[in-house]
């Protein structure tokens, strides 16, 4: 399924590093989503999830490019962030109908994990509870 994916052009250590970078960026995205939805009603948490996921898809290429600059000689210091992704790209990522790549499918999985974080029931602390 992923035979031609660029991930397989990396060395084993490059793949391990890219996996680590992906886990780190994913954890940041999940934590960011969790922070943004705290004590918000569900009707607000879903739009927050959408905006947080779009922000991840839009900004994360810079994090990956920074990693590639560390492992490939000669890549210039530059911004690779372009215009925000159009709605159809976000929809394709979340429905796994976009490119058949590890990065697209991983982004789709992360998007749904961010959704779970956003809509997960939150415990409300009782104001009169003894500390």
Secondary structure by P-SEA (a helix, b strand, c coil): cccccccccccaaaaaaaaaaaaaaaaaaaaaaaaaaccccaaaaaaaaaaaaaaaaacaaaaaaaaaaaccccccccccccccccaaaaaaaaaccccccaaaaaaaaaaaaaaaaaacbbbbccccccc
